[in-house]
Structure formats: C-alpha cells, structure tokens
Amino acid sequence: VYDYLLPVRALDPELGGMPADVQDGPISLSKTQPWYDERLKSTFTKFKAALKALVQAAPEVRSEAELGSGSEQGSGKEEERAPQRSGVREGQEERAAAQRAQHFAGRKLYGSQGRPIYSWHNFAPPELEGNLDPQKAAVRGALDRIWVTGGMVLQGELFLLVRMMGDRFLTQQCRRLVAVAVCAHRGWLPADFLASAFRQ
C-alpha cells in the first residue's frame, strides 16, 4: 500500500485554500462541509474518473508462470506445442481459483498470484532505462486499486490522500502514476497517451 498526498491546487490552481477556522489534520470530503462547493465536487469527480481510466487503460500481461510456459515456442513441432497449451489452461484454472480465494468471506485478500499483472516500464525514472525491458518480469506488478481515501489539511491547504494498493512497485512508479492522472485531469495529455504508455 502506498499513500500519496496530492495538493488540490494541482487539479485546479484556484482551489485548495481552506477557511481560517479549519484546523490542520485529516478531514472528511463530505458535501456537508461548508467549504465543499460545486466546483470542488466537480473537480474531485473528474479526478476520480482519471484514476479509474488509468487502471482501465493498462492491458493485462500474462503471469510469470504463463510466460515461462511459452519459453519453448517456435519449435515447429506439434507434440511440443500441445503440452504448452495445456500449461496455459492449467495456469488459467489456478488463476480462477486464486480469484475465488481473494473474495473468501466477502473480503478481497491481497497477495494472490492470480491477480492481474501489468507492465510499468514507462513509469520509472530514466536512470533505470537499462532495466526497463517491457518483456521482463522486473517491470511487471499488480495494481489492485488506486483511489482517493480522504482529505488532509496542512498549513491551511487541502490535500487529497491518494492510495495505491498492489505489489512490486517500481522506483517512483506511484508518484508518476499520480502525475499522469493529474495531467489527464488537466487535459495536458493526448487521448492516446495511456495506450502508448503501456505499449510493449
């Protein structure tokens, strides 16, 4: 789990300043708050949509087990390809079982190998370029969810608490994910940016 404090001013420069009587600390982003106006509501709704689009745009890649099962492709022999297809089916069955286990007793349990895996090679700093092969397992990991859990007031400024739940986060991946969501929210990115970012 990774938490990121995002200043509301990053979403709208004219928002984020809090009334003088609001104390620093965690704060509920509720419509009942006197400072919660329609512009703020619209901004939050739009940003939440950008976070959702970020995950939806990520094409799922095969698991490491499935990648391993395809290491002998290209032999041209039917008898060697048949077990390979069987291994993929077995992997799919194991994944389905893991997904059922995740929701045991109505709760989603994290840590299962059956979670969707995505390639994050374009969400790490340039100095790691030599290790960011999109075909390698090192850049692949799960992002189960990214969402706004609440607000925080610091020195009179309103921040959003953006939470990311997953595993194997790359260096700077989380802050870059938030930055992409902010840029998408502000209309600073082309419509096909996300598709290009996840291209292998």
HUJOFEN-V284552 format. One record per pair of residues at least 12 apart in sequence whose ideal C-beta (glycine too) atoms are under 7 Angstrom apart, sorted by the first residue. I is the first residue (numbers start at 1). J is the second residue. Records with the same first field share a line. If there is no record, write none. Layout:
I: J + J
This chain:
1: 163 + 165
2: 164 + 169 + 174
3: 161 + 163
4: 162 + 174 + 175 + 178
5: 152 + 159 + 161
6: 159 + 160 + 162 + 178
7: 157 + 159
8: 158 + 159 + 160
10: 182
11: 43 + 47 + 182 + 185
12: 43
15: 39 + 40 + 43
16: 157 + 158
17: 156 + 157
18: 35 + 153 + 156 + 157 + 158
19: 35
22: 153
23: 153
24: 153 + 154 + 155
25: 153
26: 150 + 152
27: 151 + 152 + 153
28: 150 + 151
29: 44 + 150 + 151
46: 185
47: 181 + 185
48: 148
50: 181 + 184 + 185
51: 146 + 147 + 181
53: 184 + 194
54: 146 + 177 + 180 + 181 + 194
55: 143 + 146
57: 194 + 195 + 198
58: 118 + 198
59: 198
60: 116 + 117 + 118
61: 117 + 118 + 119 + 140
63: 91 + 95 + 113 + 117
64: 137
65: 91
66: 88 + 91
69: 84 + 87 + 88 + 91
70: 84
72: 84
94: 114
95: 114
98: 112 + 113 + 114
99: 114
110: 144 + 165
115: 142 + 144
116: 142
117: 140 + 141 + 142
118: 140 + 141 + 143
119: 134 + 139 + 140 + 198 + 200
120: 139 + 141 + 170 + 173
121: 133 + 134 + 139
122: 197
123: 170 + 173 + 176 + 177
124: 170 + 171 + 172 + 173
125: 171 + 172
128: 171
134: 200
135: 200
139: 170
141: 166 + 167 + 168 + 169
142: 166 + 167
143: 164 + 166
144: 165 + 166
145: 165
146: 162 + 164 + 177
147: 163
148: 160 + 161 + 162
149: 161 + 163
162: 178
164: 177
